[in-house]
Amino acid sequence: MWHWAVAIIPLGLDTLAIAAALGAAGVPSGLRLRISLLFAAVEGGMPILGLLLGAPLGKAIGNASDYVAVIVLAGCGIAMLLEDDDDEREQARRLTSATGWAAVALALSIGLDELAVGVSLGLLDLPVLPVVLALTAQAFVFSQLGLSIGARLGERLREGAEKLAGAVLIGLAAWLLLAVVN
C-alpha cells in the first residue's frame, strides 16, 4: 500500500525543476512564498480532482482500473521525458510576471501531471488524505528549495531532475504492472 508515496517523488523532482527555472529567471524574494503557496495549492488540488475522477472510474471499470492506472502513469512519465525544456522555461518566465487569474492559469497548466497521477491513484483506490497532504507538502518544500537554488543549480541539472522524474514514473508504472500481473 506504500506505492502511493513513490508517486510523490517524481512529482517533487518536477516541482523542483520548475521552481529552479523560476529561481533562475530571477524571482524576487518577496514573491517566493506566494509562488510556493500557489504551487502547494495547485499540486494539492489537482490530485484531489484526479482522485475524484479516478475513484469512480476505477469502480466502474473494475479489474481493468489497475491497467489504466499503469497507462496513465507511464504516459505522464513519457510526457515528462519528451517535454520541451524551452516551453517550460517560457512558462516559468511568464509565471514570474503573471498576476491574478493569469498566474493561477499558468500554475494549473504546470499541475497537469499531478492531475494525471491523481487519476492513477484514484483508479488504484488509494487513501485521499495522506496522498493530498504529502503532495501539498512536497510542492511547498520543493518549490522553496528550487526557487532558492535555481540561479545556482544550472540548466543541465534542472533538466536532469525533470527527466529523472519522468523515468521514475515510468519505473513505477512498470512496477505496478508487474504487481498486477503477478
Sequence and secondary structure as in RCSB ss.txt:
>XXXX:A:sequence
MWHWAVAIIPLGLDTLAIAAALGAAGVPSGLRLRISLLFAAVEGGMPILGLLLGAPLGKAIGNASDYVAVIVLAG
CGIAMLLEDDDDEREQARRLTSATGWAAVALALSIGLDELAVGVSLGLLDLPVLPVVLALTAQAFVFSQLGLSIG
ARLGERLREGAEKLAGAVLIGLAAWLLLAVVN
>XXXX:A:secstr
 THHHHHHHHHHHHHHHHHHHHHHTT  HHHHHHHHHHHHHHHHHHHHHHHHHHHHHHHHHGGGHHHHHHHHHHH
HHHHHHH  HHHHHHHHHHHHH  HHHHHHHHHHHTHHHHHHHHHHHHTT  HHHHHHHHHHHHHHHHHHHHHHH
HHH HHHHHHHHHHHHHHHHHHHHHHHHHHH 
